[in-house]
Amino acid sequence: MADDTNESDPGTARVLQKRQFLARIAQRTGMRNAQIKEIVEATLAELGDAMAAGQTLALPPLGRARINRQRDVSGAEVIVLRLRRRNADIASGNDDED
């Protein structure tokens, strides 16, 4: 996925909000946002719980994510992940930009 963000400055990263994420899934599946919202929220909760528990995620086509570093900072948990995506997984996804 081509991106014009500066990798050395994460503050300039483009953010995908949950509302936009739900809209993209609705478009891809042909379902209404209301139909998929509960499933997506449950999926995100499970992903968060697995990461907080230190589990490696093997979820093609997303890829394989493992925790690189984890610490508590200012009352928030900071988890740094390493995400590895195979070229075949990237090619099979729809990486359209808005």
C-alpha positions in Angstrom: 0.0 0.0 0.0 1.6 3.2 -1.1 1.4 6.0 1.4 2.8 9.5 1.5 3.3 9.7 5.2 6.7 10.2 6.8 7.6 7.0 8.6 10.0 8.8 10.9 7.3 11.1 12.2 4.3 9.1 13.4 2.5 12.3 14.3 1.8 12.9 10.6 0.2 9.5 10.1 -3.3 9.4 8.5 -5.9 8.1 10.9 -8.7 5.7 10.0 -11.6 6.4 12.4 -14.0 3.6 13.5 -16.9 5.2 11.6 -14.8 5.2 8.4 -13.7 1.6 9.1 -17.3 0.4 9.5 -18.3 2.2 6.3 -15.5 0.4 4.3 -16.5 -3.0 5.7 -20.1 -2.2 4.8 -19.1 -1.3 1.3 -17.0 -4.4 0.9 -19.7 -6.8 2.3 -22.8 -5.0 0.9 -24.2 -5.0 4.5 -25.5 -2.0 6.4 -23.3 -0.3 9.1 -25.9 -1.3 11.8 -25.6 -4.9 10.7 -21.8 -5.1 11.1 -21.2 -2.7 14.0 -21.7 -5.3 16.7 -19.5 -7.9 15.0 -16.7 -5.4 14.3 -16.8 -4.1 17.9 -16.6 -7.6 19.3 -13.7 -8.4 16.9 -11.8 -5.3 17.9 -12.3 -6.1 21.6 -11.0 -9.6 21.1 -7.9 -8.3 19.2 -7.3 -5.8 22.0 -7.6 -8.5 24.7 -5.3 -10.9 22.8 -2.6 -8.2 22.4 -2.9 -7.2 26.1 -2.4 -10.8 27.0 0.8 -10.9 25.0 -0.5 -13.2 22.3 1.0 -13.2 18.8 -1.8 -12.7 16.2 -1.6 -14.8 13.0 -4.5 -13.4 11.0 -4.1 -13.5 7.3 -4.6 -11.3 5.3 -3.8 -8.8 8.1 -0.6 -10.6 8.8 1.3 -11.8 11.8 1.5 -9.3 14.7 3.6 -9.8 17.8 4.4 -7.5 20.7 7.7 -5.8 20.5 7.4 -3.7 23.6 4.8 -3.1 26.2 4.6 -0.6 29.1 2.3 1.6 31.1 2.6 5.3 30.6 0.5 8.0 32.2 -2.3 5.7 33.0 -2.4 4.1 29.6 -1.0 0.8 28.3 1.4 1.3 25.3 1.9 -1.7 23.1 4.4 -1.6 20.2 3.6 -4.2 17.7 5.6 -5.7 14.8 3.4 -6.6 11.9 4.6 -8.8 9.2 2.6 -9.1 6.0 3.3 -11.5 3.2 3.2 -10.1 -0.3 0.5 -12.6 -1.2 -1.6 -11.4 1.7 -1.2 -7.8 0.7 -2.0 -8.5 -3.0 -5.2 -10.3 -2.0 -6.5 -7.4 0.1 -8.3 -4.3 -1.2 -6.0 -1.4 -0.4 -8.0 1.4 -2.0 -7.5 4.8 -0.4 -10.3 7.3 0.1 
